[in-house]
């Protein structure tokens, strides 16, 4: 029996270390619980992580390089989604339409972070539609197809629905992230961009546990 204890001891120690290092988010400080919970766009056997953002927001630009790789590693029962909010501002609405156009053309993975970089690091005026369309063309995007989708009723409707949902969630600043329609957090609540990632890990674990997934 002693050899069995010796064999399993390293694994038990590793499990204890993992358990000890797992961050337990503090309610009321690092996140808030929504009351009542808000509906999600995923089924009952899924957990939704929803980031409300804008390409125009510098804080969203700073978070993007961290949250994007994190989202790609989420378990299969977790669905990561985004809402580009406009807050009624023309420039932000242009950027919201840009996001939904990328989604429709399946270009989000390729260009999402690049748009943040273009606006906030390279100072490209993507709020100007002419500049935006020319920039997209330089990225290898069919200009006419992009413009057609950008100006479509479907994209405009998506912007309006996104703004309506953001309003229902009580959004007044971005980036803000919701988990399962029940928990809300942000870098400002968590203590910074790096600090919000373990908070999200904690909330996702809790949502998965609560749903028995």
N, C-alpha and C positions, 0 to 999 in steps of 0.2 A: 504493500500500500504506500510505503514511503516514496517509491519511485514514481507512483502516480502523482503524488503531491508535488514532487520535484518537477515532473513533466508539465503540469498545469499551472504551476506558480507564475511563470512569466506571462501567461495569457491572462491570469486573474489580475496581475499587477497592471497590465495594459488596459484591461477593462476599467479598473479603478481610476487610472489616469485619464482615460477618455471621459468617464463620468464626471470626474472632478473638474476637467477643463471645459465641459459644456456650460455655456453661459445661460443662466436663468434670468430672463429679462424682468425688470421691476415695473409692475403696473403703476401708472400714475407718474412715472418718472421717465422711463425709456419707451413706453408705449401707453396707449389708451385703449380701453375696451369700449366698443360701440354699443350703445343701448338706445333703441333696439338694434340688433344686427341688420346689416344691409344685404339685399339679395346679390348673388354673384351670377356670372355668365357661364358657370361650369356646372356639371351635374353633381348630385349628392355624394358621389363616390370620388370626387376630386376636391382638391384644395386650391383656391385661386389666390395667387399673389399678384396684386394690381399696383403698378407704379403710375402715379399721376405726375406728369412732367411737361416741360416745354423745351424745345430746342433753343428758345430765346433766353432761358434761365441759366446763368453761370453756375449756380449750385447744382443743377441737374447735370451740367457738363462735367463738373468735378466728380460726381457720383458715378457717371456712366462707365468709366474704366474698371470700376469695382463691381458694380451690380451686374454687368453683362456676363462676365465669366462665372459669377456666382449663380446666375439664373440658368446657365447652360448645364450646371451640375445638379440641378434639382431632381429629386426622384420622380418616376413616371406618374405618380398620383398627384403631382403638383403642377399646376398650369400657371405660367408666368405671362402676364398681359400688361399692356400699357394704355393709358389714356393721355393724349396730348391735349392739354387744356388751353383755351384761348383767353379766358377772363374778359372777353369782349373787346380785346385789343386786335387791331387789324394785323399788325406784324406777327403776333402770336397765332392768329387764325391762319395766316399764310403758312406758318410752320406746322400747324396741326394738319392742314391739308396736305402738306409735304409728307408727313408721317403716314397718313392713310393711303396716299398714292404709292409710297414705298411698299406698304403692306399688300396692296392690290397687285403690284408688279413683282412681288416676292423678292424685294431688294433690301429688306430691313437689315438682315444679317450683314450684308455687304456694306451698307452706307450709313447705318444708324450712328455709330460713333464718329465716322468721318464728317458728318454734318456738324456735330458739336465742335470738332476740331477746326473745321473751316470757319465757323462763326466766331468762336471764342479764342482761338490761337492764331489763325491765319487772317482774321479780321475780314473775311469775305462777306459782302453784304447780301446774304441769301434772303433777306426780307424783300428785296427787289425781285419781282418775278422774272424779269429779263435776265438778271444775274443768276438767279436760281436755275432757270432752264438751261443757260449756257454752262453752268457748273455741272449740272447733271449730264449734259452731253459729253463733257470732258471726262466724266467717270464711266463712259461707255454706255450710257442710257440713251435709248431712242428718244430724241427730243419730242417728236410729234406724238408718240404714244404717251409719254409722261404728261405733256400738256393736256391731252385728251382726257386722261384719267383725273388729273389735277382739277380740271374744270367740270368734272362730271357731277351729276345730281347725287350719285351714290357717295362720293367723297364729301360733298357739302353736308349731306344728311348725317354722315358719320361724325363730322365735327360737331354738329348740333346735338346728336345723341351723347357724345362724349362730354360736352359741356353740361348737359342736363344731369348726367350721372355724377359728374364732379360736384355739381351744385347740391345734389341729393346727399352726397357724402360729406358735405360741409367744408369743402376744400377752400382755403383762403391763401395758401402758399404752396409752392412746389420746391423740391420733390417731396411727395408724401406717398407712403406705401401702405397698402391694406392687405391683410392676410385673412382669407376666408370670410370676408365681410364682417369680421368681428373685432379685429385688432388693427390699430392704426399706429404707425411710427414714422420717423423721419430722421435725417442726420442731425437736425437741431435738437430733437428730443433725445436721441441716443448719445449725443456728445461728439458727433463728427461722422464723416463719411466712412472711415474704417470701423468705427464703433457700431454703426447701424447693421453691419453684416452679421455679427453674432446675435444681435437682437432679433433679426429676421430668422436666423437659424432656430432660435428658441421658440419663436411664434409658430413657425412651420411645424416643428416637432410637436408642439402643443395641439395644433389643429389636426395633424395626422392622428395623434393619440385620441383626441376627442371623437373623431369620426371612425375610429377603429380600423383605419386603413393599413 
